[in-house]
Amino acid sequence: MKTFLWSFFILNVISVFARPPLELENDERKLVEVAEFGYLAGGQLNLTVENYKLSNESSPGMVAFYIRKGHSVGNAFSDENHIQPSRIVRSCYLENSFVKDEQDDQVAEVREIPLSGLQPWTTSLTVGDHEEGVWEVLLVNCKDSLISLKLTVNEVNPGNNHLPAGDSPLPLVYGLSSLIYLSAALYWTTLLIFGKDTKVFRAHWLMLILMITIVINKSLQSAKYHYMKIGLLSEGWSIGFYVFASIKGLLSVFIIVLLASGWMFIKPFLSTKDKRVISIVVPLQILSNVASAIGSEAAIGSVDWPFWNMMFPIVDLVACGIVLWTILQTRKNLGAGSSADGKETDVLEKYKLWSTFYVVTLIYFYVTRIVVQLLQFALPFQYVTWLGEAVNEAATLSFYIFIGWKFRPYANNPYMQVANDDLDEEEDDHIVNSHQQASLRLQPVNRRD
């Protein structure tokens, strides 16, 4: 046991943290974004190039790094000076007039990579007092040549802080989130074990497993960013984080779909349609987690990096749409059945409950998928990530509290009553049908008498 603990400790702390190196092999792209970082005054950027080769060294032009103070990638309010592919195709990017304007304004620099000389070749930049902001580094190839190199990017803020300015509070955000979820998990455990006059469903135990998974996931996420902040590579924490993040994502979507279909609360079974929805949503969630992990760990500028970062939000939105559709269908079916004879009260009660569930789930998806993104676009660079994540954590926690409160195991819970009433009605119908069948069997005998 001691050997395992020491091995785990060494795995997590012995390596120095750095962004994964970018390796290009006969790359034909003329413009590659290789780094982006939120710098405070005194922050430093170091670029180290190794194994630098060109397929046609005699071609005119240069290969250089264009280091500029600019907007973060994906900023909806980026100005005309940001990357415009249509203008890049017509000429070398460095030949555009705005490049010279930015250099004259001292918000950008061009660092040419020499064709000959000692390797590795290194260049660096220190951010001045009035130069704070998000800086990005572009690799520009103005030669008619394929390029091969290995690029290591080292970005550091004052105090040996290896996180961007907007990410620095993330260890605290995720640490507090973990403690709050731990308190919620302990409270939920007391309800399941020590609650009196309550009926505990399998869904309740799934919710507990989800809460425990979230606690572990948030703890690992906090540890991961803490070690990144102090400059240590935390592979063990990262692997654990992605494993539990995948489990958490699968469980959360799975539980929401089960609740949306009415499983265990309105009906104790899954229909063929419900199973088909689950068979679609679960693989989508797996793909979403894979895209998130690859996009987070891949080097900026690698060929696959844009694809996986684009894939994650698309797949996630599709999965969310399917979940909302499932809830809406259950709500619609309940509304259509509200005119059934003898069942108006029960069906209307179900309809009201599932209408609330639909609205709250819709708000949750809207806040975490859209509002948070808009908020991060509008925030200053010092708050762009951590404040958006704090809002996302608060919205998610509020959503889970709503689900827990509505579906908690307590006496006279209307969700439980609806399910019990349905079962009672099924039993009554079975008894009535039995009596009717018995009467029909007796009728011929009476006629013969």
Secondary structure, DSSP 8 states (H G I E B T S, - for coil): -HHHHHHHHHHHHSEE-----EEEEEE--SEEEEEEEEE-TT-EEEEEEEEEEES-TTSSS-EEEEEEE---TT-TT--TTS--HHHHHHS-GGGSHHHHHHHHTTSEEEEE--SSS-SSEEEEEE--TT--EEEEEEEEE-SSS-EEEEEEEEEEBTTTB-S-TTTTTHHHHHHHHHHHHHHHHHHHHHHHHH-SS----HHHHHHHHHHHHHHHHHHHHHHHHHHHHTTEE-HHHHHHHHHHHHHHHHHHHHHHHHHHTTBTTTBSS--HHHHHHHHHHHHHHHHHHHHHHHHHHS-TT-TTHHHHHHHHHHHHHHHHHHHHHHHHHHHHHHHHGGGSTT-HHHHHHHHHHHHHHHHHHHHHHHIIIIIHHHHHHHS-TTTTTHHHHHHHHHHHHHHHHHHHHHH---TT-HHHHHHHHHHHHHHHHHHHHHHHHHHHHHHHHHHH-
